[in-house]
Amino acid sequence: MTRRPTTKNQGPRTLRALLALLPLLLLPACPTTPQPPAPPTGGLRCEGTPPNALVTVDEQIAGTIEQLGELPVMLQPGTHRVQAAAPGFFPWYGDVEVGVTVESLHVELRAVPE
């Protein structure tokens, strides 16, 4: 049976190697600061009838036609799916392109025949 020779420096050399690797072991635990989303630069203002029709943008409630006529919903530039619906009226759906300014959308819902 062959024995490996032992040296006096083997312990400190192993310790130095472990200390050198310690920052690499701790690196994944360091939290990164998430970047906040860019603030919206564009918007959508609605007008039309009925004024109490509920408007959703990208499946999120934005407000009523009347509310969005007074205060637009701020959006990122791009294409957004818009829906307007009210009881007793056929719903309206459409894709609206929003740029860096506030866009106006006119919606007239048709009443459901009785």
ZALUM-681629 format. One record per atom (N, C-alpha, C): x, y, z; residue in one letter. Coordinates in steps of 0.001 Angstrom, whole numbers, padded with zeros to 6 digits, always signed. Atoms other than C-alpha are relative to their C-alpha. Layout:
REM residues N
XYZa;...
This chain:
REM residues 114
+000825-001156+000000m;+000000+000000+000000m;+000885+001239+000000m;-000821-001195+000142t;+001432+003337-001113t;-000664+001156+000737t;+000504-001146-000720r;+001049+006342+001106r;+000447+001259-000685r;-000355-001301+000568r;+000954+009860-000159r;+000787+000778+001031r;-000747-000811-000961p;+003488+012132+001373p;-000828+001215+000396p;+000719-001173-000478t;+002013+014868+003475t;+000976+001147+000137t;-000836-001186-000152t;+003297+018375+003488t;-000630+000905+001032t;+000495-000900-001020k;+002990+021034+006100k;-000885+001093-000595k;+000731-001105+000622n;+001550+023568+003609n;-001354-000416-000576n;+001242+000454+000620q;-001400+021453+002484q;-001231+000644+000653q;+001128-000604-000690g;-003809+022840+005121g;-000169+001474-000381g;+000146-001411+000369p;-003116+026553+004475p;-000327+000178-001477p;+000289-000121+001426r;-003202+025994+000691r;-001474-000298-000270r;+001416+000312+000148t;-006681+024418+000929t;-000845+001150+000532t;+000724-001126-000575l;-007853+027262+003145l;+000036+001198-000937l;-000099-001106+000959r;-006555+029843+000644r;-000896-000242-001210r;+000846+000314+001153a;-008390+028066-002191a;-001478+000197+000356a;+001385-000191-000428l;-011646+028039-000218l;-000332+001477+000171l;+000224-001435-000159l;-011279+031718+000665l;-000078+000703-001355l;+000050-000584+001343a;-010664+032519-002995a;-001343-000294-000671a;+001282+000372+000594l;-013897+030716-003960l;-001195+000599+000746l;+001093-000517-000811l;-015988+032315-001207l;-000802+001107-000700l;+000815-001008+000696p;-016990+035425-003243p;-000866-000599-001106p;+000796+000630+001052l;-018169+033179-006080l;-001192-000747+000580l;+001108+000695-000632l;-020319+031184-003677l;-001062+000968+000496l;+000939-000987-000513l;-021928+034336-002264l;-000637+000837-001098l;+000497-000838+001090l;-022493+036014-005622l;-001468-000252-000345l;+001420+000194+000321p;-025861+034313-006410p;-000935+000528+001089p;+000856-000474-001081a;-027182+035454-003004a;-000142+001519-000002a;+000083-001459+000039c;-026589+039123-003809c;-001260+000417-000740c;+001220-000443+000688p;-029896+040789-004606p;+000327+001009-001091p;-000149-000987+001070t;-030169+042711-007834t;-001194+000939+000065t;+001068-000982-000031t;-032193+045859-008063t;-000754-000063-001322t;+000764+000048+001254p;-035017+045401-010592p;-000174+001407-000556p;+000198-001284+000662q;-035354+048183-013115q;-001484+000299-000058q;+001419-000338+000082p;-038669+050010-012840p;-000421+000138-001460p;+000452-000151+001386p;-040807+049975-015986p;+000012+001471-000396p;+000002-001380+000500a;-040609+053047-018146a;-001383+000601+000215a;+001321-000615-000187p;-043369+055518-017366p;-000734+000112-001323p;+000764-000111+001239p;-046196+055592-019880p;+000172+001385-000605p;-000158-001287+000679t;-045752+058296-022469t;-001212+000350-000846t;+001183-000241+000811g;-048970+057913-024440g;-001249-000188+000834g;+001238+000170-000733g;-052597+057753-023504g;-001178-000175-000929g;+001221+000197+000755l;-056164+057121-024594l;-001125+000754+000688l;+001166-000757-000460r;-059105+059480-024210r;-001194-000530-000785r;+001201+000523+000659c;-062632+058194-024969c;-001135+001010+000075c;+001244-000763+000016e;-065837+059927-025931e;-001022-000839-000741e;+001046+000747+000686g;-069178+058587-027106g;-001167-000288+000919g;+001185+000354-000767t;-072351+056992-025850t;-000110-001505+000130t;+000486-000708-001173p;-073544+055717-023504p;+001176+000399+000898p;-001120-000474-000809p;-071361+057683-021077p;+000382-000945+001138p;-000308+000936-001090n;-071606+054937-018420n;+000580-001323-000498n;-000588+001242+000529a;-070143+052266-020753a;+001376-000213+000625a;-001263+000346-000624l;-067232+050482-019094l;+001038-000297-001078l;-001082+000172+000974v;-063954+050631-021028v;+001114-000807+000645v;-001157+000763-000448t;-061245+048008-020640t;+001090+000125-001059t;-001151-000071+000893v;-057770+048258-022119v;+000916-001168+000368v;-000828+001189-000227d;-055741+045053-022489d;-000531-000814+001190d;+000707+000788-001003e;-058310+043293-020248e;+000109+000567+001413e;-000042-000688-001288q;-057823+045825-017427q;-001025+001125-000026q;+001011-001059-000041i;-060670+048128-016372i;+000693+001358+000022i;-000585-001330+000088a;-059783+051691-017376a;-000945+001067+000537a;+000991-000955-000466g;-063028+053467-016421g;-001172+000042-000959g;+001138-000166+000903t;-066211+054655-018097t;+000385+000961-001124t;-000241-000935+001099i;-066408+056581-021353i;+000047+001426+000537i;+000049-001348-000580e;-067331+059668-019339e;+001292+000318+000775e;-001229-000208-000772q;-064342+059251-016974q;+001209+000173-000906q;-001149-000070+000901l;-061909+058670-019830l;-000075+001205-000928l;+000096-001262+000726g;-063243+061780-021544g;+000604+001131+000793g;-000554-001033-000872e;-062137+063831-018559e;+001465-000236+000324e;-001370+000336-000373l;-058936+062014-017641l;+000432-001241-000785l;-000398+001154+000815p;-057196+059770-020204p;+000761-001044+000811p;-000799+001063-000599v;-055684+056430-019266v;+001375+000060-000668v;-001355-000075+000534m;-051894+056553-019666m;+000477-001407-000379m;-000406+001299+000544l;-050399+053733-021767l;+001381+000097-000624l;-001244+000087+000751q;-047119+052607-023245q;-000327+000081-001489q;+000242-000001+001449p;-046824+053253-026985p;-000114-001429-000523p;+000198+001317+000593g;-048023+050322-029062g;-001472-000259-000258g;+001374+000388+000291t;-051184+048454-029990t;-000647-000546+001263t;+000734+000423-001195h;-053769+047968-027244h;-001391-000467-000396h;+001345+000546+000234r;-056974+045898-027217r;-000973+000754+000901r;+000961-000819-000737v;-059903+048124-026182v;-001390-000596-000162v;+001380+000478+000021q;-063441+047041-025274q;-000852+001017+000740q;+000990-000832-000687a;-066467+049157-024365a;-001291-000801+000058a;+001223+000782-000171a;-069611+047539-022958a;-000897+000673+001036a;+001006-000517-000929a;-072827+048601-021221a;-001231-000880-000092a;+001221+000794+000038p;-076031+046795-020260p;-000985+000577-001015p;+000983-000420+000998g;-078578+046901-023078g;+000617+000448-001315g;-000702-000409+001220f;-075921+047639-025748f;+000914-001121-000460f;-000982+000933+000536f;-073814+045524-028064f;+001397+000506+000379f;-001347-000449-000349p;-070163+045569-026953p;+000780+000415-001246p;-000897-000429+001072w;-067468+047206-029057w;+001415-000449+000351w;-001383+000444-000179y;-063984+045758-029530y;+000842+000638-001083y;-000898-000502+001026g;-061015+047173-031343g;+001430+000073+000489g;-001414-000203-000298d;-057258+047465-031506d;+000317+001456-000283d;-000301-001420+000118v;-056015+050998-030954v;+001504+000183+000092v;-001428-000308+000007e;-052531+052213-031807e;+000224+001285+000797e;-000311-001153-000847v;-051191+054550-029131v;+001453+000390-000240v;-001358-000504+000194g;-048169+056727-029773g;+000506+000666+001269g;-000569-000686-001150v;-046299+059125-027519v;-000890+001140+000486v;+000951-001029-000430t;-049276+061485-027253t;-001317-000667+000387t;+001313+000530-000370v;-052855+061060-026024v;-000856-000101-001255v;+000858+000254+001152e;-055063+059502-028700e;-001466+000109+000419e;+001439-000076-000272s;-058826+060139-028904s;-000718-001133-000723s;+000787+001101+000559l;-061288+057312-029499l;-001470+000337+000172l;+001434-000253-000046h;-064943+057851-030368h;-000720-001337-000119h;+000713+001279-000044v;-067226+054927-029450v;-001497+000274+000121v;+001474-000072-000061e;-070959+054724-030199e;-000514-001432+000083e;+000542+001350-000147l;-072511+051554-028795l;-001431-000026-000540l;+001362+000171+000530r;-075638+050253-030548r;-000863-000718+001018r;+000931+000609-000957a;-078635+049424-028406a;-000479-001346-000520a;+000534+001322+000327v;-079828+045819-028345v;-001502+000170-000217v;+001440-000127+000231p;-083324+045644-029943p;-000800-000804+001028p;+000840+000694-001000e;-086110+044664-027563e;-000927-000973-000632e;
